[in-house]
Amino acid sequence: MTTTQHPDRVVLHIAGNDRPGVTARVAEVIAEDESAQLINIGQSVLHGYLMLSAIVDIPRDSNVLRKLLFAATDMGLRFEVAPLPNESGHEAPSQVNSLAVTVLGPLRNGAATASIASFMAKRAMNIREIRSLGDKELDGLELIVDLPAGMALGATELAELRGQLLRLSMGLGVDLAVQRDDMFRRSKRLVCMDVDSTFVKGEFIDDLAELAGCKEQVAGITARAMRGEIDFKQALAERVKLLEGLPFERARSLIDRFELTPGADRFVKILHSFGFHVGLVSGGFSFFVDELKARFGLDFAFANELEVADGKLTGKVRGTIVDSERKAQILKEMAQAYTCRLEQTVAIGDGANDILMLQTAGLGIAFRAKQKLQEVADMSLNHNERLDTLLHLMGFNSQDLRIA
């Protein structure tokens, strides 16, 4: 392997209490000497403490280093210089295999961070960047991780790696997400959510069944359908049949009794403030889902329509059934309607009926979901019951959310 020599290239490290003008002063000193060249620069501030690094070509007869030392001292900052190690002469690869790993949960004792970092180190995965997602407490981190050269990262390998990290996170009591760190990760524009046990707590059809006096029968069918043990269309037909004769106005009375998932309203408001289109795609019923759309200013809502005759439910459903295939198709249609690529879409659900929708979306999130859905989702949230926590999994930190 050949190497490129840069005898005049050094790395500068400047650190101390942050203040306005530090970067400007460093750049001005370098610019004053026409023989010096700024090759790269980066900085971060953590709780008011500045860390600035720069790679600079400085000829040995230049006095730039002395001027930089004086400038840093005047500003009360530490200043260090180190030679830059020889760099590989090979061209940089056209595609960098990098991952964004998001960790949410109690992180102050360092145990979860240590275990996850150790997992990566054993596989020669290098943590290039760490960003805190929390505001006051250390309850979220985003790690940008470079994979070792030559490591394949196809869909199969990514799913396997995600599964290993998911099992690790479950044992640590934290939520963990793994995504490719590419241009689409931060360019999402459309969110499709399931309703029951996702946007709202509980299963609305189970509450209808309680009014109709068949709660246990319907709840049992619902549980089997959510686990993917029976076909959704079959399960829906069996459950709706048991509701036959229930007065429609009594069914509508349940709308005022629903309980929103914690953080759901904030989740929608923040996404709208960032220009997202947000809607509901439900295997439930349109009279309830349409009300949610109106109350929370959602952009779209799709659900099944119960047939009503003489003011009572007939035990049948009208029109196209919103099953797993239909949910995925609606996601595609909404992406086309709002001129989004599928890579820019997010789907959120909790049951087997959401599998195809999550697999179709650019980012599929399993929210406190059944195991069958977690196995195919891009990421899972298990230890936090707030829906707005998903904003961190989508790449937003506390500062972003304060601005929103």
Contacts in CASP RR format, 6 or more apart in sequence:
PFRMAT RR
TARGET T0000
AUTHOR 0000-0000-0000
METHOD contacts of the structure
MODEL  1
MTTTQHPDRVVLHIAGNDRPGVTARVAEVIAEDESAQLINIGQSVLHGYL
MLSAIVDIPRDSNVLRKLLFAATDMGLRFEVAPLPNESGHEAPSQVNSLA
VTVLGPLRNGAATASIASFMAKRAMNIREIRSLGDKELDGLELIVDLPAG
MALGATELAELRGQLLRLSMGLGVDLAVQRDDMFRRSKRLVCMDVDSTFV
KGEFIDDLAELAGCKEQVAGITARAMRGEIDFKQALAERVKLLEGLPFER
ARSLIDRFELTPGADRFVKILHSFGFHVGLVSGGFSFFVDELKARFGLDF
AFANELEVADGKLTGKVRGTIVDSERKAQILKEMAQAYTCRLEQTVAIGD
GANDILMLQTAGLGIAFRAKQKLQEVADMSLNHNERLDTLLHLMGFNSQD
LRIA
1 88 0 8 1.000
1 89 0 8 1.000
1 90 0 8 1.000
2 88 0 8 1.000
2 89 0 8 1.000
2 90 0 8 1.000
3 86 0 8 1.000
3 87 0 8 1.000
3 88 0 8 1.000
3 89 0 8 1.000
4 86 0 8 1.000
4 87 0 8 1.000
4 88 0 8 1.000
4 89 0 8 1.000
5 86 0 8 1.000
6 57 0 8 1.000
6 84 0 8 1.000
6 87 0 8 1.000
8 57 0 8 1.000
8 58 0 8 1.000
8 59 0 8 1.000
8 60 0 8 1.000
9 39 0 8 1.000
9 55 0 8 1.000
9 56 0 8 1.000
9 57 0 8 1.000
9 83 0 8 1.000
9 84 0 8 1.000
10 55 0 8 1.000
10 56 0 8 1.000
10 58 0 8 1.000
10 65 0 8 1.000
10 81 0 8 1.000
10 82 0 8 1.000
10 83 0 8 1.000
10 84 0 8 1.000
11 53 0 8 1.000
11 54 0 8 1.000
11 55 0 8 1.000
11 56 0 8 1.000
11 81 0 8 1.000
11 82 0 8 1.000
11 83 0 8 1.000
11 84 0 8 1.000
12 26 0 8 1.000
12 52 0 8 1.000
12 53 0 8 1.000
12 54 0 8 1.000
12 55 0 8 1.000
12 56 0 8 1.000
12 68 0 8 1.000
12 79 0 8 1.000
12 80 0 8 1.000
12 81 0 8 1.000
13 51 0 8 1.000
13 52 0 8 1.000
13 53 0 8 1.000
13 78 0 8 1.000
13 79 0 8 1.000
13 80 0 8 1.000
13 81 0 8 1.000
13 82 0 8 1.000
14 22 0 8 1.000
14 26 0 8 1.000
14 50 0 8 1.000
14 51 0 8 1.000
14 52 0 8 1.000
14 53 0 8 1.000
14 54 0 8 1.000
14 72 0 8 1.000
14 77 0 8 1.000
14 78 0 8 1.000
14 79 0 8 1.000
14 80 0 8 1.000
15 49 0 8 1.000
15 50 0 8 1.000
15 51 0 8 1.000
15 52 0 8 1.000
15 77 0 8 1.000
15 78 0 8 1.000
16 49 0 8 1.000
16 50 0 8 1.000
16 51 0 8 1.000
16 76 0 8 1.000
16 77 0 8 1.000
16 78 0 8 1.000
17 48 0 8 1.000
17 49 0 8 1.000
17 50 0 8 1.000
17 76 0 8 1.000
17 77 0 8 1.000
18 45 0 8 1.000
18 48 0 8 1.000
18 49 0 8 1.000
18 50 0 8 1.000
19 50 0 8 1.000
19 75 0 8 1.000
22 50 0 8 1.000
22 52 0 8 1.000
22 75 0 8 1.000
22 77 0 8 1.000
23 41 0 8 1.000
23 43 0 8 1.000
23 52 0 8 1.000
25 71 0 8 1.000
25 75 0 8 1.000
26 41 0 8 1.000
26 52 0 8 1.000
26 54 0 8 1.000
26 68 0 8 1.000
26 71 0 8 1.000
27 38 0 8 1.000
27 41 0 8 1.000
29 64 0 8 1.000
29 67 0 8 1.000
29 68 0 8 1.000
29 71 0 8 1.000
30 36 0 8 1.000
30 37 0 8 1.000
30 38 0 8 1.000
30 54 0 8 1.000
30 56 0 8 1.000
30 64 0 8 1.000
30 68 0 8 1.000
31 38 0 8 1.000
32 64 0 8 1.000
32 67 0 8 1.000
33 58 0 8 1.000
33 62 0 8 1.000
33 63 0 8 1.000
33 64 0 8 1.000
35 58 0 8 1.000
35 59 0 8 1.000
35 62 0 8 1.000
36 56 0 8 1.000
36 57 0 8 1.000
36 58 0 8 1.000
36 59 0 8 1.000
36 62 0 8 1.000
36 64 0 8 1.000
37 56 0 8 1.000
37 57 0 8 1.000
38 54 0 8 1.000
38 55 0 8 1.000
38 56 0 8 1.000
39 54 0 8 1.000
39 55 0 8 1.000
39 56 0 8 1.000
39 57 0 8 1.000
40 54 0 8 1.000
40 55 0 8 1.000
41 52 0 8 1.000
41 53 0 8 1.000
41 54 0 8 1.000
41 55 0 8 1.000
42 52 0 8 1.000
42 53 0 8 1.000
42 54 0 8 1.000
43 50 0 8 1.000
43 51 0 8 1.000
43 52 0 8 1.000
43 53 0 8 1.000
44 50 0 8 1.000
44 51 0 8 1.000
45 51 0 8 1.000
46 132 0 8 1.000
50 77 0 8 1.000
55 84 0 8 1.000
56 64 0 8 1.000
58 64 0 8 1.000
58 65 0 8 1.000
65 81 0 8 1.000
68 79 0 8 1.000
69 79 0 8 1.000
72 78 0 8 1.000
72 79 0 8 1.000
73 79 0 8 1.000
93 149 0 8 1.000
96 146 0 8 1.000
97 146 0 8 1.000
97 147 0 8 1.000
97 150 0 8 1.000
97 151 0 8 1.000
97 153 0 8 1.000
98 128 0 8 1.000
98 144 0 8 1.000
98 145 0 8 1.000
98 146 0 8 1.000
98 147 0 8 1.000
98 180 0 8 1.000
98 181 0 8 1.000
99 125 0 8 1.000
99 144 0 8 1.000
99 145 0 8 1.000
99 147 0 8 1.000
99 153 0 8 1.000
99 178 0 8 1.000
99 179 0 8 1.000
99 180 0 8 1.000
99 181 0 8 1.000
100 142 0 8 1.000
100 143 0 8 1.000
100 144 0 8 1.000
100 145 0 8 1.000
100 178 0 8 1.000
100 179 0 8 1.000
100 180 0 8 1.000
100 181 0 8 1.000
100 185 0 8 1.000
100 395 0 8 1.000
101 116 0 8 1.000
101 142 0 8 1.000
101 143 0 8 1.000
101 144 0 8 1.000
101 145 0 8 1.000
101 165 0 8 1.000
101 176 0 8 1.000
101 177 0 8 1.000
101 178 0 8 1.000
102 133 0 8 1.000
102 140 0 8 1.000
102 141 0 8 1.000
102 142 0 8 1.000
102 143 0 8 1.000
102 176 0 8 1.000
102 177 0 8 1.000
102 179 0 8 1.000
102 379 0 8 1.000
102 392 0 8 1.000
102 393 0 8 1.000
102 395 0 8 1.000
103 112 0 8 1.000
103 113 0 8 1.000
103 116 0 8 1.000
103 140 0 8 1.000
103 141 0 8 1.000
103 142 0 8 1.000
103 143 0 8 1.000
103 169 0 8 1.000
103 174 0 8 1.000
103 175 0 8 1.000
103 176 0 8 1.000
104 133 0 8 1.000
104 139 0 8 1.000
104 140 0 8 1.000
104 174 0 8 1.000
104 175 0 8 1.000
104 176 0 8 1.000
104 381 0 8 1.000
104 383 0 8 1.000
104 384 0 8 1.000
104 389 0 8 1.000
104 392 0 8 1.000
104 393 0 8 1.000
105 112 0 8 1.000
105 139 0 8 1.000
105 140 0 8 1.000
105 173 0 8 1.000
105 174 0 8 1.000
105 175 0 8 1.000
105 383 0 8 1.000
105 384 0 8 1.000
106 112 0 8 1.000
106 139 0 8 1.000
106 173 0 8 1.000
106 174 0 8 1.000
107 113 0 8 1.000
107 138 0 8 1.000
107 139 0 8 1.000
107 140 0 8 1.000
107 141 0 8 1.000
107 174 0 8 1.000
108 137 0 8 1.000
108 138 0 8 1.000
111 172 0 8 1.000
112 169 0 8 1.000
112 172 0 8 1.000
112 173 0 8 1.000
112 174 0 8 1.000
113 141 0 8 1.000
115 168 0 8 1.000
115 172 0 8 1.000
116 143 0 8 1.000
116 165 0 8 1.000
116 168 0 8 1.000
116 169 0 8 1.000
116 172 0 8 1.000
116 176 0 8 1.000
117 127 0 8 1.000
119 164 0 8 1.000
119 165 0 8 1.000
119 168 0 8 1.000
120 126 0 8 1.000
120 127 0 8 1.000
120 143 0 8 1.000
120 145 0 8 1.000
123 148 0 8 1.000
124 148 0 8 1.000
124 151 0 8 1.000
125 145 0 8 1.000
125 146 0 8 1.000
125 147 0 8 1.000
125 148 0 8 1.000
126 145 0 8 1.000
126 146 0 8 1.000
126 148 0 8 1.000
127 143 0 8 1.000
127 144 0 8 1.000
127 145 0 8 1.000
128 144 0 8 1.000
128 145 0 8 1.000
128 146 0 8 1.000
129 143 0 8 1.000
129 144 0 8 1.000
130 141 0 8 1.000
130 142 0 8 1.000
130 143 0 8 1.000
130 144 0 8 1.000
131 141 0 8 1.000
131 142 0 8 1.000
131 144 0 8 1.000
131 397 0 8 1.000
132 138 0 8 1.000
132 140 0 8 1.000
132 141 0 8 1.000
132 397 0 8 1.000
133 139 0 8 1.000
133 140 0 8 1.000
133 141 0 8 1.000
133 142 0 8 1.000
133 392 0 8 1.000
133 395 0 8 1.000
133 396 0 8 1.000
133 397 0 8 1.000
133 398 0 8 1.000
134 140 0 8 1.000
134 392 0 8 1.000
134 397 0 8 1.000
134 398 0 8 1.000
135 398 0 8 1.000
135 399 0 8 1.000
135 402 0 8 1.000
140 392 0 8 1.000
142 392 0 8 1.000
142 395 0 8 1.000
142 397 0 8 1.000
144 181 0 8 1.000
145 181 0 8 1.000
147 153 0 8 1.000
151 157 0 8 1.000
153 180 0 8 1.000
158 178 0 8 1.000
158 180 0 8 1.000
161 178 0 8 1.000
162 178 0 8 1.000
162 378 0 8 1.000
162 379 0 8 1.000
165 176 0 8 1.000
165 178 0 8 1.000
166 176 0 8 1.000
166 374 0 8 1.000
166 380 0 8 1.000
168 176 0 8 1.000
169 175 0 8 1.000
169 176 0 8 1.000
170 382 0 8 1.000
173 383 0 8 1.000
174 383 0 8 1.000
175 380 0 8 1.000
175 381 0 8 1.000
175 382 0 8 1.000
175 383 0 8 1.000
175 384 0 8 1.000
175 389 0 8 1.000
175 393 0 8 1.000
176 379 0 8 1.000
177 378 0 8 1.000
177 379 0 8 1.000
177 380 0 8 1.000
177 393 0 8 1.000
178 378 0 8 1.000
178 379 0 8 1.000
179 185 0 8 1.000
179 363 0 8 1.000
179 378 0 8 1.000
179 379 0 8 1.000
184 341 0 8 1.000
184 343 0 8 1.000
184 344 0 8 1.000
184 362 0 8 1.000
185 395 0 8 1.000
186 395 0 8 1.000
187 343 0 8 1.000
187 344 0 8 1.000
188 276 0 8 1.000
188 344 0 8 1.000
188 345 0 8 1.000
188 346 0 8 1.000
188 362 0 8 1.000
188 363 0 8 1.000
188 394 0 8 1.000
189 275 0 8 1.000
189 276 0 8 1.000
189 277 0 8 1.000
189 338 0 8 1.000
189 340 0 8 1.000
189 344 0 8 1.000
189 345 0 8 1.000
190 276 0 8 1.000
190 277 0 8 1.000
190 278 0 8 1.000
190 334 0 8 1.000
190 335 0 8 1.000
190 338 0 8 1.000
190 340 0 8 1.000
190 344 0 8 1.000
190 345 0 8 1.000
190 346 0 8 1.000
191 271 0 8 1.000
191 276 0 8 1.000
191 277 0 8 1.000
191 278 0 8 1.000
191 279 0 8 1.000
191 345 0 8 1.000
191 346 0 8 1.000
191 347 0 8 1.000
191 348 0 8 1.000
192 279 0 8 1.000
192 280 0 8 1.000
192 281 0 8 1.000
192 327 0 8 1.000
192 330 0 8 1.000
192 331 0 8 1.000
192 334 0 8 1.000
192 345 0 8 1.000
192 346 0 8 1.000
192 347 0 8 1.000
192 348 0 8 1.000
192 357 0 8 1.000
192 361 0 8 1.000
193 199 0 8 1.000
193 278 0 8 1.000
193 279 0 8 1.000
193 280 0 8 1.000
193 281 0 8 1.000
193 347 0 8 1.000
193 348 0 8 1.000
193 349 0 8 1.000
194 280 0 8 1.000
194 281 0 8 1.000
194 282 0 8 1.000
194 283 0 8 1.000
194 327 0 8 1.000
194 348 0 8 1.000
194 349 0 8 1.000
194 350 0 8 1.000
194 351 0 8 1.000
194 353 0 8 1.000
194 354 0 8 1.000
194 357 0 8 1.000
195 204 0 8 1.000
195 280 0 8 1.000
195 282 0 8 1.000
195 283 0 8 1.000
195 284 0 8 1.000
195 288 0 8 1.000
195 289 0 8 1.000
195 292 0 8 1.000
195 303 0 8 1.000
196 202 0 8 1.000
196 203 0 8 1.000
196 204 0 8 1.000
196 205 0 8 1.000
196 282 0 8 1.000
196 283 0 8 1.000
196 284 0 8 1.000
196 350 0 8 1.000
197 203 0 8 1.000
197 226 0 8 1.000
197 350 0 8 1.000
197 351 0 8 1.000
197 368 0 8 1.000
198 261 0 8 1.000
198 348 0 8 1.000
198 349 0 8 1.000
198 350 0 8 1.000
198 367 0 8 1.000
198 387 0 8 1.000
199 260 0 8 1.000
199 261 0 8 1.000
199 264 0 8 1.000
199 280 0 8 1.000
199 292 0 8 1.000
199 387 0 8 1.000
200 258 0 8 1.000
200 259 0 8 1.000
200 260 0 8 1.000
200 261 0 8 1.000
200 264 0 8 1.000
200 292 0 8 1.000
201 258 0 8 1.000
201 259 0 8 1.000
201 260 0 8 1.000
201 261 0 8 1.000
202 259 0 8 1.000
203 219 0 8 1.000
203 222 0 8 1.000
204 254 0 8 1.000
204 258 0 8 1.000
204 284 0 8 1.000
204 285 0 8 1.000
204 288 0 8 1.000
205 218 0 8 1.000
205 222 0 8 1.000
205 239 0 8 1.000
205 284 0 8 1.000
205 285 0 8 1.000
206 215 0 8 1.000
206 218 0 8 1.000
206 219 0 8 1.000
206 222 0 8 1.000
207 254 0 8 1.000
207 257 0 8 1.000
208 218 0 8 1.000
208 243 0 8 1.000
208 246 0 8 1.000
208 251 0 8 1.000
208 254 0 8 1.000
209 215 0 8 1.000
209 217 0 8 1.000
209 218 0 8 1.000
209 219 0 8 1.000
209 239 0 8 1.000
209 242 0 8 1.000
209 243 0 8 1.000
211 246 0 8 1.000
211 250 0 8 1.000
211 251 0 8 1.000
211 254 0 8 1.000
212 242 0 8 1.000
212 243 0 8 1.000
212 245 0 8 1.000
212 246 0 8 1.000
214 242 0 8 1.000
214 243 0 8 1.000
217 242 0 8 1.000
218 239 0 8 1.000
218 242 0 8 1.000
218 243 0 8 1.000
221 230 0 8 1.000
221 235 0 8 1.000
221 238 0 8 1.000
221 239 0 8 1.000
222 235 0 8 1.000
222 239 0 8 1.000
224 230 0 8 1.000
224 235 0 8 1.000
225 231 0 8 1.000
225 232 0 8 1.000
225 235 0 8 1.000
225 236 0 8 1.000
225 352 0 8 1.000
225 353 0 8 1.000
226 350 0 8 1.000
226 351 0 8 1.000
226 352 0 8 1.000
226 353 0 8 1.000
226 370 0 8 1.000
227 351 0 8 1.000
227 352 0 8 1.000
227 370 0 8 1.000
227 371 0 8 1.000
227 372 0 8 1.000
228 351 0 8 1.000
228 352 0 8 1.000
228 353 0 8 1.000
228 370 0 8 1.000
228 372 0 8 1.000
232 283 0 8 1.000
232 321 0 8 1.000
232 323 0 8 1.000
232 324 0 8 1.000
232 352 0 8 1.000
232 353 0 8 1.000
233 321 0 8 1.000
233 323 0 8 1.000
236 283 0 8 1.000
236 304 0 8 1.000
236 317 0 8 1.000
236 321 0 8 1.000
236 323 0 8 1.000
237 317 0 8 1.000
240 306 0 8 1.000
240 313 0 8 1.000
240 315 0 8 1.000
240 316 0 8 1.000
240 317 0 8 1.000
241 315 0 8 1.000
241 316 0 8 1.000
242 315 0 8 1.000
243 251 0 8 1.000
243 306 0 8 1.000
243 313 0 8 1.000
243 315 0 8 1.000
244 312 0 8 1.000
244 313 0 8 1.000
244 314 0 8 1.000
244 315 0 8 1.000
245 312 0 8 1.000
245 313 0 8 1.000
245 314 0 8 1.000
245 315 0 8 1.000
246 312 0 8 1.000
246 313 0 8 1.000
247 311 0 8 1.000
247 312 0 8 1.000
247 313 0 8 1.000
248 306 0 8 1.000
248 308 0 8 1.000
248 311 0 8 1.000
248 312 0 8 1.000
248 313 0 8 1.000
249 311 0 8 1.000
251 287 0 8 1.000
251 306 0 8 1.000
251 313 0 8 1.000
252 287 0 8 1.000
254 288 0 8 1.000
255 287 0 8 1.000
255 288 0 8 1.000
255 291 0 8 1.000
258 288 0 8 1.000
261 385 0 8 1.000
261 386 0 8 1.000
261 387 0 8 1.000
262 385 0 8 1.000
262 386 0 8 1.000
262 387 0 8 1.000
263 386 0 8 1.000
263 387 0 8 1.000
263 388 0 8 1.000
264 296 0 8 1.000
264 387 0 8 1.000
264 388 0 8 1.000
265 296 0 8 1.000
266 388 0 8 1.000
267 387 0 8 1.000
267 388 0 8 1.000
267 390 0 8 1.000
267 391 0 8 1.000
268 278 0 8 1.000
268 296 0 8 1.000
268 297 0 8 1.000
268 298 0 8 1.000
270 388 0 8 1.000
270 391 0 8 1.000
270 396 0 8 1.000
270 401 0 8 1.000
270 404 0 8 1.000
271 278 0 8 1.000
271 391 0 8 1.000
272 278 0 8 1.000
272 297 0 8 1.000
273 404 0 8 1.000
274 404 0 8 1.000
277 299 0 8 1.000
277 300 0 8 1.000
277 334 0 8 1.000
277 338 0 8 1.000
277 340 0 8 1.000
278 298 0 8 1.000
278 299 0 8 1.000
279 293 0 8 1.000
279 298 0 8 1.000
279 299 0 8 1.000
279 300 0 8 1.000
279 301 0 8 1.000
279 334 0 8 1.000
280 289 0 8 1.000
280 292 0 8 1.000
280 293 0 8 1.000
280 298 0 8 1.000
280 300 0 8 1.000
280 301 0 8 1.000
280 302 0 8 1.000
280 303 0 8 1.000
281 301 0 8 1.000
281 302 0 8 1.000
281 303 0 8 1.000
281 322 0 8 1.000
281 327 0 8 1.000
281 330 0 8 1.000
281 331 0 8 1.000
281 357 0 8 1.000
282 289 0 8 1.000
282 301 0 8 1.000
282 302 0 8 1.000
282 303 0 8 1.000
282 304 0 8 1.000
282 322 0 8 1.000
283 303 0 8 1.000
283 304 0 8 1.000
283 322 0 8 1.000
283 323 0 8 1.000
283 327 0 8 1.000
283 353 0 8 1.000
284 303 0 8 1.000
284 304 0 8 1.000
284 322 0 8 1.000
285 303 0 8 1.000
285 304 0 8 1.000
285 305 0 8 1.000
285 306 0 8 1.000
286 301 0 8 1.000
286 302 0 8 1.000
286 303 0 8 1.000
286 304 0 8 1.000
286 305 0 8 1.000
286 306 0 8 1.000
287 305 0 8 1.000
287 306 0 8 1.000
288 303 0 8 1.000
289 301 0 8 1.000
289 302 0 8 1.000
289 303 0 8 1.000
290 301 0 8 1.000
290 303 0 8 1.000
292 298 0 8 1.000
292 301 0 8 1.000
293 300 0 8 1.000
293 301 0 8 1.000
299 338 0 8 1.000
300 334 0 8 1.000
302 322 0 8 1.000
302 326 0 8 1.000
302 330 0 8 1.000
303 322 0 8 1.000
304 317 0 8 1.000
304 319 0 8 1.000
304 321 0 8 1.000
304 322 0 8 1.000
305 317 0 8 1.000
305 318 0 8 1.000
305 319 0 8 1.000
306 313 0 8 1.000
306 314 0 8 1.000
306 315 0 8 1.000
306 316 0 8 1.000
306 317 0 8 1.000
306 318 0 8 1.000
307 313 0 8 1.000
307 314 0 8 1.000
307 315 0 8 1.000
307 316 0 8 1.000
307 317 0 8 1.000
307 318 0 8 1.000
308 314 0 8 1.000
320 326 0 8 1.000
322 330 0 8 1.000
323 353 0 8 1.000
324 352 0 8 1.000
324 353 0 8 1.000
324 354 0 8 1.000
324 355 0 8 1.000
324 356 0 8 1.000
324 357 0 8 1.000
325 356 0 8 1.000
327 353 0 8 1.000
327 354 0 8 1.000
327 356 0 8 1.000
327 357 0 8 1.000
328 356 0 8 1.000
328 357 0 8 1.000
328 359 0 8 1.000
328 360 0 8 1.000
330 357 0 8 1.000
331 342 0 8 1.000
331 345 0 8 1.000
331 347 0 8 1.000
331 357 0 8 1.000
331 360 0 8 1.000
331 361 0 8 1.000
332 342 0 8 1.000
332 360 0 8 1.000
334 340 0 8 1.000
334 345 0 8 1.000
335 341 0 8 1.000
335 342 0 8 1.000
335 344 0 8 1.000
335 345 0 8 1.000
342 360 0 8 1.000
342 361 0 8 1.000
342 362 0 8 1.000
343 362 0 8 1.000
344 362 0 8 1.000
345 360 0 8 1.000
345 361 0 8 1.000
345 362 0 8 1.000
345 363 0 8 1.000
346 361 0 8 1.000
346 362 0 8 1.000
346 363 0 8 1.000
346 364 0 8 1.000
346 365 0 8 1.000
346 394 0 8 1.000
347 354 0 8 1.000
347 357 0 8 1.000
347 358 0 8 1.000
347 360 0 8 1.000
347 361 0 8 1.000
347 362 0 8 1.000
347 363 0 8 1.000
347 364 0 8 1.000
347 365 0 8 1.000
348 354 0 8 1.000
348 358 0 8 1.000
348 364 0 8 1.000
348 365 0 8 1.000
348 367 0 8 1.000
348 387 0 8 1.000
348 390 0 8 1.000
349 357 0 8 1.000
349 358 0 8 1.000
349 365 0 8 1.000
349 366 0 8 1.000
349 367 0 8 1.000
349 369 0 8 1.000
349 373 0 8 1.000
350 366 0 8 1.000
350 367 0 8 1.000
350 368 0 8 1.000
350 369 0 8 1.000
350 370 0 8 1.000
350 373 0 8 1.000
351 366 0 8 1.000
351 369 0 8 1.000
351 370 0 8 1.000
351 372 0 8 1.000
351 373 0 8 1.000
352 370 0 8 1.000
352 372 0 8 1.000
352 373 0 8 1.000
354 366 0 8 1.000
354 369 0 8 1.000
354 373 0 8 1.000
355 372 0 8 1.000
355 373 0 8 1.000
355 376 0 8 1.000
358 364 0 8 1.000
358 365 0 8 1.000
358 366 0 8 1.000
358 373 0 8 1.000
358 376 0 8 1.000
358 377 0 8 1.000
358 378 0 8 1.000
359 376 0 8 1.000
362 378 0 8 1.000
363 378 0 8 1.000
363 379 0 8 1.000
363 394 0 8 1.000
364 377 0 8 1.000
364 378 0 8 1.000
364 379 0 8 1.000
365 377 0 8 1.000
365 378 0 8 1.000
365 379 0 8 1.000
365 380 0 8 1.000
365 381 0 8 1.000
365 390 0 8 1.000
365 393 0 8 1.000
366 373 0 8 1.000
366 374 0 8 1.000
366 377 0 8 1.000
366 379 0 8 1.000
366 380 0 8 1.000
366 381 0 8 1.000
367 380 0 8 1.000
367 381 0 8 1.000
367 387 0 8 1.000
367 390 0 8 1.000
368 381 0 8 1.000
368 382 0 8 1.000
368 385 0 8 1.000
369 377 0 8 1.000
369 380 0 8 1.000
374 380 0 8 1.000
374 382 0 8 1.000
379 393 0 8 1.000
381 389 0 8 1.000
381 390 0 8 1.000
381 393 0 8 1.000
391 401 0 8 1.000
396 404 0 8 1.000
END
